[in-house]
Amino acid sequence: MQRITNCVLTNGEQALLLQKPSRGWWVAPGGKMEFGETIKESAEREFREETGLHVEGAKLRAVFTIVVLENDQPVNEWMMFTFHATSYKGTMFAQSPEGKLEWKNIKDVSGLPMAEGDKYMFDHILNDKDGVLHGTFYYTKDFQLVSSRLTLE
């Protein structure tokens, strides 16, 4: 099972997002954990590698299991740990090695192209809802959402 970490950085009414070239979807910058890292270390490292910025005071806000199905059978599964930060240092890359970086108005994020499950994560974080959101999302191989379960802790 792959472990993925990411971080949503907000600054006032703006959120820094990354548009991935493969699907054109907007995501929170992040990526795969390396051996021996904590989830927080991974989220901070991945964010820095993709944006050039060092987030400070990141807090865990969502934990998801993503299951990809083929003929109703699981063929891939990963865990995603999402952090939120409001403070950072450094200079943002003019161009990320992973796609297009852009500050987006928080009220516009829900209308951007993205994975259906990410909409729940962004809603939870960007609307400043309390607690840690937990969920499982089931997708087809072409990332159409089949079903989901969500709980708030």
C-alpha positions as CSV (number, residue, x, y, z in Angstrom):
1,M,0.0,0.0,0.0
2,Q,1.4,3.4,-1.0
3,R,1.4,6.3,1.5
4,I,0.8,9.8,0.1
5,T,1.1,13.0,2.0
6,N,0.0,16.5,1.0
7,C,-0.5,19.9,2.4
8,V,-3.1,22.7,1.8
9,L,-1.4,26.1,2.3
10,T,-3.8,29.0,2.8
11,N,-2.9,32.7,3.1
12,G,-6.0,34.8,3.9
13,E,-8.6,34.0,1.2
14,Q,-6.1,32.2,-1.0
15,A,-5.0,28.6,-1.3
16,L,-1.9,27.4,-3.1
17,L,-2.8,24.6,-5.5
18,L,-1.0,22.5,-8.1
19,Q,-2.4,21.6,-11.5
20,K,-1.2,18.2,-12.6
21,P,-0.6,18.0,-16.3
22,S,-1.8,14.4,-16.7
23,R,-5.5,15.1,-16.1
24,G,-5.5,18.9,-15.6
25,W,-6.8,18.3,-12.0
26,W,-5.9,20.7,-9.2
27,V,-4.5,19.1,-6.1
28,A,-2.7,20.0,-2.8
29,P,1.0,19.7,-3.4
30,G,2.4,16.4,-2.1
31,G,3.6,13.0,-3.0
32,K,4.9,9.6,-1.8
33,M,6.4,9.0,1.6
34,E,10.0,7.9,1.8
35,F,11.2,5.1,4.0
36,G,11.4,6.1,7.7
37,E,9.6,9.4,7.4
38,T,6.8,10.5,9.6
39,I,3.7,11.6,7.8
40,K,4.4,15.2,8.8
41,E,8.0,15.1,7.6
42,S,6.8,13.7,4.3
43,A,4.2,16.4,3.9
44,E,6.6,19.2,4.6
45,R,9.3,17.7,2.3
46,E,7.0,17.0,-0.6
47,F,5.5,20.5,-0.3
48,R,8.9,22.1,-0.3
49,E,10.1,19.9,-3.3
50,E,7.0,20.9,-5.3
51,T,6.6,24.6,-4.4
52,G,9.9,25.9,-3.0
53,L,8.1,26.9,0.2
54,H,8.7,25.7,3.7
55,V,5.3,25.3,5.6
56,E,5.3,25.9,9.3
57,G,2.9,24.6,11.9
58,A,1.1,22.1,9.6
59,K,-1.7,20.2,11.3
60,L,-3.2,16.9,10.2
61,R,-6.7,17.5,8.9
62,A,-7.7,14.5,6.8
63,V,-6.9,10.8,6.4
64,F,-8.3,8.9,3.4
65,T,-8.1,5.4,1.9
66,I,-8.4,5.4,-1.8
67,V,-9.3,2.1,-3.5
68,V,-9.2,1.6,-7.3
69,L,-11.6,-1.0,-8.6
70,E,-11.6,-3.0,-11.8
71,N,-14.7,-5.3,-12.4
72,D,-15.7,-4.5,-8.8
73,Q,-12.4,-5.9,-7.5
74,P,-9.7,-3.8,-5.8
75,V,-6.6,-3.5,-8.0
76,N,-4.8,-0.6,-6.1
77,E,-5.0,1.0,-2.8
78,W,-3.3,3.9,-1.0
79,M,-3.5,6.1,2.1
80,M,-3.5,9.9,1.9
81,F,-2.6,12.1,4.8
82,T,-3.6,15.7,4.3
83,F,-2.2,18.6,6.4
84,H,-3.1,22.3,6.6
85,A,-0.8,25.2,7.1
86,T,-1.2,29.0,7.2
87,S,2.4,30.0,7.7
88,Y,5.4,29.5,5.4
89,K,8.9,30.8,4.5
90,G,10.8,31.0,1.2
91,T,10.2,31.9,-2.4
92,M,7.7,30.0,-4.5
93,F,9.0,28.3,-7.6
94,A,8.1,30.1,-10.9
95,Q,7.4,26.6,-12.2
96,S,7.0,23.4,-10.2
97,P,8.5,20.2,-11.4
98,E,5.1,18.6,-10.9
99,G,2.8,21.1,-12.8
100,K,1.4,24.6,-12.6
101,L,1.4,26.3,-9.2
102,E,-1.2,29.0,-8.6
103,W,-2.8,30.8,-5.7
104,K,-6.6,30.3,-6.0
105,N,-9.4,32.2,-4.2
106,I,-10.8,29.8,-1.6
107,K,-14.4,30.4,-2.8
108,D,-13.4,29.2,-6.4
109,V,-11.7,26.0,-5.4
110,S,-14.8,23.8,-5.4
111,G,-15.4,24.6,-9.1
112,L,-12.0,23.5,-10.3
113,P,-11.4,20.2,-12.0
114,M,-10.2,17.6,-9.4
115,A,-10.8,14.1,-8.1
116,E,-14.3,13.9,-6.5
117,G,-12.8,12.8,-3.2
118,D,-10.6,15.9,-3.1
119,K,-13.7,18.1,-3.1
120,Y,-14.6,16.7,0.4
121,M,-11.0,17.3,1.6
122,F,-10.9,20.9,0.3
123,D,-14.4,21.7,1.7
124,H,-13.4,20.4,5.1
125,I,-10.1,22.4,5.2
126,L,-11.0,25.6,3.3
127,N,-14.2,26.1,5.2
128,D,-12.3,25.7,8.5
129,K,-14.4,22.8,9.8
130,D,-13.3,21.3,13.0
131,G,-11.7,17.9,13.5
132,V,-10.0,15.4,11.3
133,L,-11.9,14.1,8.4
134,H,-11.6,10.3,7.7
135,G,-12.9,8.5,4.6
136,T,-12.6,5.8,2.1
137,F,-13.2,6.5,-1.6
138,Y,-13.8,3.8,-4.2
139,Y,-12.9,4.7,-7.8
140,T,-12.9,3.0,-11.2
141,K,-9.6,2.8,-13.0
142,D,-10.4,6.0,-14.8
143,F,-11.1,7.7,-11.5
144,Q,-14.8,7.9,-11.6
145,L,-16.1,7.9,-8.0
146,V,-18.1,4.8,-7.2
147,S,-18.8,5.3,-3.5
148,S,-17.4,6.8,-0.4
149,R,-17.7,6.8,3.4
150,L,-16.8,9.8,5.6
151,T,-16.6,10.3,9.3
152,L,-15.4,13.3,11.3
153,E,-13.3,12.9,14.5
